[in-house]
């Protein structure tokens, strides 16, 4: 047997290490030339070394499989190089039934917001430049007037998320003093974000009042001391307390705060500008309502019910906002130009055409529309899968509308020879990835967050996933 044959085949367990081809020999094979042209000699060589290292590690096991042929190694190198070139952050089709899915990026942006972000990123912009005056301008110049107009606030600030907004506010307004909060509002939301931790990080001391289910105005009044700075109210974004319960309203807290020279702040979480009742949902307190009730400062997210990019928004009175403009943390939490552009475009839509915002449009869908979309998908899957249209319950997600389901429609899917978990895995690896949920041993593809344009994409992904591996 010549040396080339020894390197190309598996010649027995005792000689498996010696049977591995050299990297240089692999690079000289005809199949390597196209890879080198596509990726470079260095990249192909490094990938082949990694493949050979992996094979060496497996050869230590007496039950190791045979050494792959050189052509198989080159093919694997091509797969690895192409996978490494693909972006990690990719588009997915959200068929989970959760609109503001935190793991999937929360609110999808309106086309106008996407276009605005792209325009801002394409070149230079007047990010901090006043074109009329020819001098340095404010980074808030595009969004603050719109926020004042939409909420009725005297002033506004935007930061990189709502946690940053709350931290900045407490650091700037309560550091060294006390913040009074109801025990029933000391919440934890996703990622271990806890209100008590944020208060401490802001340099303030937490004062808990009331009980988990009942906190009265008198509890706040009794806790006020000369060290008190802020009465904080927190919207319970991801749960509800029902039954034997009571809480003080923003209006009551505002009256108490005025009498003692204090500030009232509300963390509204996924705060909405619009009344959701016309869309068929339970009333959620809106940002303008909180300000009218007397809150000095309201904090909320930009990428939840507002329907924009990730951002934290602070709106309220000058007395609460102006000290924060000079706080050193503000620079560390500020938004970049593309996010500001997308946020400004989103706010303009709230003012001029809210029906164009994807989140509000999806929340307003009727069951007939959703069922028609599900039936269309089921029809496209005829012959490829068992697809049954079923009633489903979706959710707003993102801490919005806690405890309230959203009536939806879904396609219950089964592909012969594939378990639901394997089908879900294969769909996650498609382009674009399709994410559903498993129920009763079948994969459910919920239509609540699926657009009409995505229906044929889902059908193609299911057909591809059902092909033999």
N, C-alpha and C positions, 0 to 999 in steps of 0.2 A: 504494500500500500504506500503510495507516494505521500509526501508531506502535505500536499493540498488536500488529499482525501482524508488524512488524519485530522486536519483542521476543520473540514466540513462535516464530519460525522461524529457520532458517539461511539467510541471504540471500547467501551467497557467501563465498569465502575471505577477500577483502579487508575484509569488514565483520563478520567473526565476533565480534570483541570488542564491537562496538557492538550486536550482536544479543543479547548476554547481558541477561537481564532484571534489573532492580533488585530488591534484597532486599525493599523496601517493596511493589513490585508483586506479588511472590510471596506476601507475607504477606496481601495483600488478596484473593487468589483463594479460592474456596470450599473447596478442599481443605486450606487452611492452618488453618481454624477448628478442626477436631477436634484437630489437633496442638497448637495453642495451648492448648486446654482441657486436654489431657492432660499437656503438658510445660511450659507457660508461654511467653509471648511472647518473652522474652529467650533462652530455650534454643533455640526454633525459629529465631529470627533468627540466632543465632551459628552454628547448624548449616548454615543456608542459605549464610551467608557462606563457610564452609569448603568447601562444595560448589562454589560459584562460583569460589573461589580455585583449586581443583583443576582445574576446567574451563579457566580462564585459562592455567594451566600447560601443559595439553595442547594448547591452541590454537596455541602457538608452533611446534608440529610441523605441517609442511605436510600431512602425511597424517592429521591428527587427524580423528576421527569427527565426525559432525554434533552440534550442540548438542542436548542432551536437551530434550524438551518440558517446560514448567513443571510439569505434573502428575507427570512422571517425577522431577523434582528434589524435589518435595514428598514423593513416595513414598520416595525415597532418604533424605531427611531423617528420615522416620518410622522407617525401618530403623536408621539410625545412632543415633537417640535411644533406641530400645528396646534396641539392643545395648549402649549405654553404661550403661543402667540395670541390665542383668543383672550379677550378681556374677561376678567373675573366677574365684574359687574355687568350683568346681561339682562335683557328684557325677559320678563316672564308673563304668562297669561294667568291672571288671578281667578281661578275657578273655585276658590275656597268658600265663597259666600261671605267673606269679611271685607268690607269696603276699605277701611283704613287699617290695613294689615301692616303692623309695625315691621315684621320681618321682610315684607315685600315692598317697603318704601313708602307706606301710607298713601297720601292723596296723589292720584295721577294729575299732572298739570294740564291745564287748558292749552290748546295749540298756540294761543296768543302768548302765554307765559313761556312756552318752549322757544318760540321765535324770538322773544325779547331777550332771553338768556343767551341764545346763540348770537344775536346781534351784539350784545355787550361783550361777549368773549372773542368776537372776530377781530377786534382791533382795540384802539384806545377809546376811552369814553370820558365824559365829564363827571367822573365818580365823585371827586371832591374839588370841582372847579365850577365857579359861577360864570356861565358864558356871557351873561349880560354885563356883569361888573368887570370881567376879566381878572378875577382874583380868586383866591382859595374859597371853596364853598363847603357846604355840609353834605356828608354822606347820606343824610336823611332827607335831602331835598326832594326826592321823588316820591317817597312813601309817607312822610309825616303829614303833608297837607291832605292826602287821601284818607289816612287814618282819622284825622280830626274830623273830616267831613262825614265819614261813614259812622263814626261812633259818638260824635258830639263832644269828644274830649278836648281839653285845652292844649294838650301836648302829647307827644308820642315818641317812643324809642323802639328800635328793632335790634335784636341780638340773634346769636346763632341757634338757640332753641329755648323752650320755655323754662327748662331747669336753669339756664343761664340768666334768664330774665328774673326769676324769683331770687336767685342768689345775689344778683346785682342789687335788686331792690332792698333786700334785707341787709346787705353789707353797707349800702349807702344811707339807709334810713333808720336802722335799728342796732348797728354795731355798738357794743358796750352797754346796751339796754335790754329791755325785756320785750318779748313778743308773746301775746296771749292768743292761744288757739284752743278750740274745743277738742276734747279727747276723741270725739267721734269723727274728727277731720284730720287726725294724724295719720295720713294714708301712706301706703307704699304703692307705687305704680311699677311698670315694667323696668327690669334691669336693676332692681333693688333701690330705686330712687325713693328716699323717705323724707317726708317733710321735717321731722325732728333733726335729721342729719344736716339738711340744708340750712336750717336756722342756726345750728351750732357753727357750721362752716362760715356763715355770714357774720360771725362774731357776736351774735345775740344770745340771750338766755331764753329758753323755752319755758313758758308758764302754761301748764295744762289746766283747763277748767271743765266743769260739768262731768258727765259720764259718757259712756260709749253711745247710748241711745238718746239721752236727753241733756241738752245744755241750754240754760235759760240766760236771758240778758243779765239777770241778777248775778250769775256766776262770773261774767266778765267784770261787772261793776265791782264786785268784792275783791277781784284780783288786781285791780289797778293800783300801782304804787308810783312814787316819783320817778322810778326807773323805767316805767312802761313807755314804749315808743310806738308800737304798732299793734292794732287788733287785726289778726289775720284770719280770713275765712277761706276755706279750701273746698272746692267743688269735688265731690266724691266721683272721680272720673270712671272707675271701673267696678263700682258696687253701689247698692242702695240699702238704706236702713228703713225698714217698713214696720208698721204696727205701732207699738207703744213708744213713740219717739217725739222729739221736739228740738228745735234749734232757733237761734236768734237770726233774724233777717239782717240783710245788709243795711236796710233803712234804720233798724233799731240800733245797730252797731254804730252807724254814722252819727246818730243823735248823741249817743253816749260819748263817742270820740270827740265830737265838737265841744262838749261840756268840759273835757279834760285836756284839750289841746293836743289830741293824738291823731294819728292817721289810720284809716281803714284801708286794708289791701285785700283784694280777692284774687286767688289763684283759680282761674276759671278753666284751666287745663285745655280741653279741646274746644274752647269757646267759639261760639257761632255769632255771626253778625245778623243772621236772618232767623226769623221765627220759623221753626220746622213744622208747625201744625198744619199749614196749608199743603205740605207734602205728605201728610198722613201720619205724622209721628207725634209722640208726647212732647210737651213743651220743655225745652231746655232754656235756661236763663241766657239771654243774649248779652253781649258786651255793652251795647247802649243801655239796656235795662239796668245793669249793675251800676253804671255811672249815674244814671238818673236817680237811682235809689240812694246814692250818696257815697259810693266808694271813691276814695281819693286816687286809687291806683288799681288797675286790673291787668293781670298777666294772662296770656293765652298763647297757644301754638299757631304757627302759620301753616303747618302741613296736615292738619286734621280737618275740622269742619270748615275752616277758612278756605281749604282747597288749594293752597299754594305750596311753595317749597318749605323745607325745614327752616324754621325761624321761631324766635320768641318775641312776642310783642308786649310792650308796656304802654298803656294809655291812661291818661288821668289828668289831674290838676298840675299846674305849674309847680306848686309847692312840693309835690312828690316827684315829678320828673326832672326838674332843673338840677337838683343836687346830683342826680345820677349821671348827667352829661359830663360832669367833671371828675367822676370816679375813675381811678386808674384801671379797674377791671374792665371798663367799657371797651377799651382798645383790644383787650384779649378776647372779647366776645363778639366783636363786630362781624357783620356780614360782608361777603365778597361781592364784587360787581355783578356777577351773573345771578346770584341769589336775589340781590336787590332788584335787578331788572325783572326777574320772574315774579317777585312779590308785588312790585308796582303794577305789572300787567294784571295780576290776579285781583288786586284791589280795584283797578279800573273796571274789571268785569263785574265785581260786586256792585259797583255804582251804576254801570250802564247796561249790562246784560248778564245777570246772575244765572240765567238758564243755560249759559254756555260753560259753566263750571262743572266738570265731570262729577264731582262728589254730590253736588246738589241735584244734578240730573239723575244720577243713579239712585239717590234716596227717594226721588219722586216717581220711580218706575212703577207701573201697575202690573198685577199678576198676569194679565192677558199678554202684555208685551214680553214679559219674561218667559211665559209658556211658549209663545210663538218662536222665540229664540231657541229654546230647548228643543222644540219639535224640529226646527231647521237642522240643528246639530244631529239629532237622532236620525233624521232622514239621510244626511250625508254619511252616516256611519253604517248604513244598511249593507249587510254582507261582510262587514269587517269586525263587528262587535255586536253583542246584545245590548241595545241601548233603549232604556225605558225612561220616559219622562215622569218625574215624581214631584210632588210638593216638597218644599224645603223651607228651612228657617235660616236666614242669614242674620248678620249683625253689622252694625255700623263700625264697631271696633275703635281702636285708638282712644278708648276711654269715653267715647261719645255714646249717648243714649244708653247708659248702663242698665242692664236687666231687661232691655226691650229687644225682642226679636223683630226681624224684618221679613215679611212674607216673600218667598222667592220660589223659583222653580229650578230643578236640576235634572241632569241626565244621569241615571244610575247605570253604570257601565260594567260589563264583563267581557273579557276576551278569552276565547277557548284556549285552554292550556296555560293560562297565566293567572297566578294568584293576584289578588288586588294589590298587595304590597309590591310585587314585582312590576305590575303595570304602572303603578304610581312612580316607581323608581325610573322606569324607562321613559315615562313622560317628562320627568324632571331633567332628563338628559337630551331632550329634543331641542331644536332651534325653531322658535323660541321654546323655552321650558314651559310646561303646563303643570300647574299646581292645583290639585283637588283635595278632597278629604275622603277617608275611608269610613264607611258605616255599614254594619251588618254584612261584612265580607265582600262588599262591592265598592267600587270607586265612584264617588259622587262628584260631578262637575257642575257646580252651581253657577247659574247665569247672572247673578246679581251684579258682579263686577266685570262681566265679560261684554265687550263691545261687539257690534254686528260684524265688524271687519275681522275680529278674532275667531269667529265661528269656523270658517274654513281652515284656519291655521290649526285649531284644535283637532278638526277631523283629520287633517294630514298627519298631525303628530300621533294620533291614536292608530292610524293605519301603519305608520312607520314602526311604532312601538310593538305592534302585533306581529311583525315579520320575524322569522326565525333568527335567533342571535348568531 
